[in-house]
Amino acid sequence: MSGTEVDPLLLAAIETVKLEGRFDHNGNLAIYKLPDGDGGGSYEIAGINDKYHPEEFKKLSELPAEERAKEAARYIKEYTSPLVSKLPKVMQAFTQDLAFNRGMGGATRFIQKGLNALKIKVDVDGKIGPKTLEAINKVHSRALMQAMSQAQLDYEYDLAYNDSSRKKFIAGLENRIRNRLFQFANS
């Protein structure tokens, strides 16, 4: 071993790339045309879409295909850092993936809803302030990550209930949420 330590959040971001990405026949990240109703714009590369991440999407799309995964992972880590860096280490990889999947405000709301489900009352305002951070330390991290996952599932079900065009995404979202919990909450 070289003695160089690999950043665990960069490794986690590589796993997020694998969960989010579509790959070409050479195993490289492909540019994927999003289905109607997706909400992320027209195209994406590993979940980095042209609607919410237009500059990074453009940058990735201009890279040689074999360089996209490394850059996508770097971006995911950097993009989610303002939230993830404030959390206990045991929750960071899980929340990094969630924050990339549903945005920082969404991830924070799921943290807050998870805390409330665990009987630790906090305002659900999508802001990671001192009260939310203090509350996180009052619960078992694994229980909170499970409650956060349930909060996201409830949110996705509500979206599908209110917009029938979203129903086609439910099975994939259930798998995505379950995979996140398995992959990152067991570390």
N, C-alpha and C positions, 0 to 999 in steps of 0.2 A: 504494500500500500504506500502511496506517495506522501501521505501526511496532509494532503489537501482535502479539507472537508467540503463536501458538497452541501449547498444550502438546501435544507429539507423542504422549504417552501417552493424552491425551484423544481425539485423532484415532484412535489405535489402538483405543481402547475403542468408538468409534463404529463402526469396522469390525467389532469383535466383536459389537456389537448387530445389525449387518446379517447376520452369519453365523448368529447364534443366533435372531434374531427371526422371527416370523410376522407378516405385515402384512395389514391390512384393505384394502378396496377403495379407500380414500383414501390408502394408503401409510403409515398410522400403525401403530405396534406394537399387536398384538392380544393379548388374553388367550387362551392356547392350552391346551386340555385335553390333558394328556399321555397317551400310550398306556399300556396295561397293561404292567408290567414296566420302565418307564422308571427308576424309583428316585428321581425328583426330586419326588415328591409327586403332586398331582392337576393343578395348573395352573402355568403359567409365563408370563412376559413377557420375551422376549429372554434366556432361560436363567435368569432370576431366578425361582426357583420357591418354592412355598409350603411346601416341606419344609426346605430349607437356608437360605433367606433370607426367612422369613415376614414380618418387619417391612417389609422393602423391597418385597416382593411386594405387600403390602397398600397401601403408599404409592403404588406405581406403578399399581395397579388403580383407585385413587381419583382419579388425575390425569386430566385430559382427554387423550384418545388422542394428540393432537398434541404433548403435552408429555412423553410417556413416553420417547422415544428419548434426549433430552438427559439426563434424570434417570438412565436406565439406564446410559448411558456414564459419567456422574459416579460412580455407585455401583461399577461395575466397576473403575474406576481406583482409587478409595478402598479397596475391598475387597482388591485384590491388592497394594497399595502396600507392606505389610510385607515381602513377598518381593522384589518387583520393584525396589524402591529400592536394594537391596543389590547388584544385578547390573550388569555392564558395559552401557552404553547400547545397544550393538548387539543385546543379547539381551532388552532390556526389553519391547518390544512383543510379541514372540513369547511370552515367558514370562507376560506379563500375560494373554494370551488363553488359554494353557494352564492357568494357575492358576485362571482363572475357570471353565474347562471341567471341571477335575478337582481343584480345591481346592489350597490352598497346600502341604499335605503331599504330595499326589499329584504336583504339579509338581516339588517338591523331590526326591522319589524318582525321577522321570524324569530330572532333571538328574544325580543320582547314578548311576543305571543307565547313562545316556549316557556319563558320564565313565569308568565301568568298561569299557564297550564300546570306548572309545578308549584303553584300557590305562592309565588314570590311576585307581589304586585308592583308593576312598573307601568308607566304610560307607554302606549304604543304610538310613538311619534316618528320612528325611523331615524332617530338621532342617538348616537352612541355616547352618551354623557356619563358623568360620574355615578348617577343612580343606577343606570343599567350595568355599568362595569362592576359596581359594588354588589349588585344582585347576582351577577354571574358567579361570583365567588361563594355564594351561599348554596349552590346546588352542585350535584355531581355532574361533571362535564358530559358523560355518556348519556345520562338522562336528559340533559338539556339538548344535546344534538338530536336525540330521538324526538323530543317535543318540537324542535325547530323543523324537523323533517315533516312531522304531522301538520304543522302550521303551513308549510309550503304546499303539502298535498291539499289541505282544505282550501287554500287560495286558488290552486289550479282547478279544483272541482267547481268552485264558485265561478271562475272565469268561464268554464265550459257550460255551466248551467245557464249563465247569462248570455252566452254567445255560442250557439250550437256549432258554428264553424270551428270552434276550438276543441270539440269532442274528439276529433281525430288525433289530437296530440296527447290525450290522457295516458294511454298505455306507455308511450315513450317517456313521458314525464314521470310516471310511476317507477319505471325502470331506472331512470336517471337519478331520482331521489333515493331509491333503494341502493343503487350502486354507490352513491356518495357515502351513505351511511356505512355500508360494508367496507368500502375502501379506506375512508378517512377517519371514521370514528372508532375503528379497531386498532389504530396505530398506537 
